[in-house]
Amino acid sequence: MSYIDRNQFSATFDIAIIGGGFSGSLVTANLLRDTGTPLSIALIERRKPLGTGIAYGTRDSGHLLNIPAGKMSAFEDDPEHFLHWLADNGYRSIDPASFVPRLVYGKYIRSILEEARDNAIADHRLETFTDAAIDLALDGEKATITLKGGKKISAAKVVLALGNFPATVPQPLASLNSLYLRDAWETDTLAELKPDGTVLLVGTGLTMVDMVVSLAQRGFTGKIHAVSRHGLIPRSHRPTDPYPPFLTLETAPQTTRGLLGRIRAEVKTAESQGHDWRAVLNALRPISQGLWHCLPIGERARFLRHLKAYWEVLRHRLADEIASILDEAVESGQLTYHGGRIETAEVKNGCVEVTIRQRGTGNLLNLTVDRIINCTGASNDYRTITDPLVVHLRQRGLIRPHPLNCGIETADNGAILRPDGTASNTLYSLGNPRKGDLWETTAIPELRLQAAELARDLLRSLKERISLPTAYSIAFRPAAPIFRQLFDRESSTYTYLIADSGTGEAILIDPVLEQVDRDRQILWQLGLTLGYTMETHVHADHITGAHRLRELTNCSILVPENAEVSDIDGYVRDGDIWIVAGQQLKAIATPGHTDSHMAYLIDEKRLLTGDALLIRGCGRTDFQNGSPEVLYKTVTEKLFTLPDDTLVYPCHDYLGRTVSSIGEEKRWNPRFAGRNREDFIQLMNNLNLPYPKKMTAALSANARGGKVVFVMDYQI
């Protein structure tokens, strides 16, 4: 498993994940835990450290989780994972009912990512980019991501784990200067605030709670005002007994009014039996997403207009310790809540004079404050979010803002919907962007499940898709094919260039290290960009130019499946297909010369045979797990069943021959013509050929994708 902070290169990956907070980190960890599919993953996050995001990147130890530790495992299939981690990392006094500091949970997420990275199979590659993604474009089903620093990353699959965007600015505050803090999570939010001054917090939800706690920890003794439209504050947790299910998706009312009435009636019944209202709401948790989905969109909009504020203070509750801090501040007169709207705000004499129209009475309340902090929570309206990436996604028609103005439209598996309503095969999301579709999609129990399911879907898709599986296919535009056969005289090796002059995309098959400059010159002269190098097999007579070409062009290295090669970008599997300038390039497993060998059939006309079949010969079978029995079967049952006019292009020829055909080789190849299986095996077992003179150097370097460290007296 390689792990590189690769901020100096562009590269191609199986999967790129934009956002390295909880959601992005958990998708990454779940992908890395898979042992069956070699993966290259790019994780893009502008903040350090990874894994924390905004929520768990706080530095205040007083900011607690609002869910007990016993329910905060990052893995659905291991519910005590977090508790075990706490015990193993010196937090033995914490029990399942405890509310842990969020900064501790941030350490937990980072450790999960690190452990997944360290324990991943050798063929996984994780690269992190500490930068902001500012643009994303699709070419067919390949995405190209542009980073703020100028780098470009290509990927077959992209996960938008975008998390939360800064809150919108209330219009009366838009023109204020530094006395108004637009983002409560800026590191210097409370800097230079007079310890006995007056502060106005705009919003009375969880962000407001964090600011009050931070002020208390800093010894702030001044006055705190908090205002929101309804003036509601989150309720606290209480221990409750499990409450039996009382609704099903089949019996639930299909209107907001009906659903509210049903829940109220159940709360009344529960309280008459000694249960707390919290237990009733908890009983809805397993079906809350289903209830939301069953409501017609008009009813969901009605819920957002009339009930959202009430639901959120009941649903997203506080630890008792935090609730006590708020209660004490209110009782002492330090903290006052206001329900209403800010009408005006004007800077005068170094302070801000604010007018609030109070809810219910319509009376005006005048306040003079030293600082205003925006605590209205995250913005989730993708019509108005000004983040450059989101703006470009909108402009390119790659996302559809949800009609409820919260999040974007997605399919059930998280695939982002295209403008025509079909699900993308490239772009996916989870968490906050799916709020309009799922509603309950921001808490750990929902996020961990989404992360695991999305990782499984991505892995399944990569395994099932055509063309490694299509993750490495190049989506070329109208046909303008290029085919070149290039020769290295020293090793008698043929390299093949397959490209599209229209799009400039190119593939090199079996490049040779000593010919890298030649290959680059041809690419430049033809106006081509190298996307991939591919091998027919791990060569023993020359060092591949793949690694050097990747260093120079940022192409991706692909090798046949089962090849024991490290530091590559992916594997070619039997049956994978690429479409190049309208032509089909199909991989055919052809073992025998080596146990991991591929031929490539171009448009049913040209066959790049590697060493499985040469012109009037075939590759040897006495090393690299070769087998004459297997090679005979490969050639006679796979290659010789192709049409006779299929052209044969070998990897080597030592007599200057360039091309043959299947018909010619069936008739004239002395190793096969007129020989049965036993004759062929006897012939191959008695060739007594000397080993290639560069075999030691070649196998050593090619086991690392052509990276030369030091090999005998042959060093590049």
C-alpha positions, 0 to 999 in steps of 0.5 A: 500500500503506497501513501503519498502526499502528492501535491506536485503532480497530476495523475489518474485514479480509480476514485477521487474523493473531494472532501476529507472530513468524516464522510470522505475519510470513511468512504476512503477507509471502507475502500481501503479495507477491501482486499479484492480490488486494487485501487488508486484513490485521491483524497482532496481536502483543503484543511489539515488535518484529514478526517476532522472537517469543521465539526471535529476540527474544533480546538475547544475541549468543551465542544462535546458530541451530541450523541453518546459514545456508545452510538458513535462507532464509525462502522455499522458492523462494529458498534463498539469500535469507538469504545474500544478505540477510547479504551486503547488510547487512554480514555478508559473512564469514558462509558457508553453514555458519555459525551466525548469532546469532538476533538477526541472524535477527530483523533479517532477518525484520523486514526481510522484513516491511518489504520486503513492506509497502513493495513491496505493491500499492497496494490492499493494507492492512496494519495492526498492533496492538500488543496481545494477543488475548484472545478470538475469537468467530464469527458465521457465518463472520465472526470477531470478535477482542477485544484486551486493550486493548478493541478489536475486530477483525473478519475473514473469515479468522483465522490463529492463529500462536500460537507457543510458550506459557510452560512448565508449572510443575513441581508442587513449584515452584508455590508458590515465590516470586521465587527461582523464575523461571517463564519463562526468557525474562523480560528480567530472568531473570538480574538480581540473580543473584550472579556466584558463586552457585548456579543450578538449571536445570529442563530440559536442552534448548535453553532450558537451553543458552541460559541457560548461554550467557547466564550465561557471557556475563555472567561467571557463575562459580558452580555450574550444575545442570541437571535433567530426567527423562532428563538428556539434552542436545542433540547437536552438528552435524557436517558430513555427506555426503548420505545416500541415502533408505532409507525410503519411506512405503509401506515404512516400518514402521507401529509405533514399535518397528518404525520405531526398529529400521529406523532403528537398523539403517540407522545401523549400516550407515551407520557401517560405511560411514564415514557419521555417524548424523546423515546418516541422520537427515537423510535422513528429513527430507523424509518425517518428517511423512509417517512421523508421519502414517502411524503409528496414533495409538496408536503416535504416543502410544507414541513420545511416551511412550518416545522423544520425549526421545531423538529431540529431542536427536538431531534438534535439534542445537547449533552447535559453538561452543555445544557447546564452551561446554557441554563446557568448563563440564562439564569445569571442574565448573561445570555438572552434568547430573542425570537425575531428578525434583524431589521437593521445593523449599523456601525457607530462609534466602534460598535454595531447598533442592531434593530430586531423585530420581535416575533409575535409582538412585532415590537422593535428591540434595539441592541448595541453590541461589540461583535456579531457572529453568524451562527445560522448554521451551514448553507445547503442551498446549492442554487446560491452556494458560491464555492467555486466548485459548486458554481462550476458544477452548476454551470456545467449542468453536472448537478441539479439543485434539489427542488426543496433548496436543500442539497442536490438530487441523487439516486438511491445509491448516491449517484448524482442525477444528470440534468435529464434525470438519469443517474451519473456513472461517475459522480456520487455524493453522501451526507449533507448534499443529500438532505433534500432526498433523505432529510436525516443524513448528517448524523454519524449513524446515517453517514457511516452507513452511507459511506459503507454502502457507497464504498461497496457500490463503487467497488462493485461498479469498478469490478463490473464495468468494462475497460479496467473496468471502464475506469481506465477507458478513454472516452474518445470523440469521433473517430480519428484513429492512429496506429503506430508500430515502433521498434527498439533494435537492442531488445527487438521489442515492438511498442504500439501507439494507439490514439485519437488525433481528434481528442489527442488521447493516447495509449502506449503498449509495451514501451521500452525505457531506452525509447522514452525520448523517442515516444515523447517526441512522437506524442508531441509531433502528433499532438497527443497526450499520453493517458495510459501505458499498458503491458502485455506481460512483465518483460524479462528482456528489457525494462519497461518505460512505463515508470519514466513516462508516468514521471514525465507525462502523469500517465497511468500504468496498467499491467495484466491482472495477477502480475506481481507489480507494485507502484502501478495505477491499475490492472487490465482484466480479461474482457476489458474494453476501450473505445479508441477513435471509434475502434474497440480495444479488447483485452484477452487473457493469454497465459502460458509464456507467463502466468499473467499475460494479455493480448489486445485485439483492435477492432477485430482486425489487429491482434497485439499478441505480446509473446504468446504468439510471435511471427513463426514462433512463440514465447518461451515457457521455462520461467516466470511461471510459464507453462507449455500446456497452458500456452498451447491451449491459449494459442490453439483455443483462443487466438487461432479461433479468430478469423484468418485475416486477423493481423498479428502484431507481436511484441518481438521479432528478431528477423525484421518481420513486422506483421503476420496473420492468424491464417499464416501462423496456423499454416506456417508457424513451426511450433504449432503447425502439424503439432499436437499438444504433446508434441508442443510440450516436448518441443518447448521443454527441450529448447534449452535457450539461454536466459535473456542477458538483461533478465535480472535487471529487467525483472527487478525493475519491471516488478516496480513498474519500470522503476530502476533503483539499482540492478547489477551493472545496469542502472538508469 
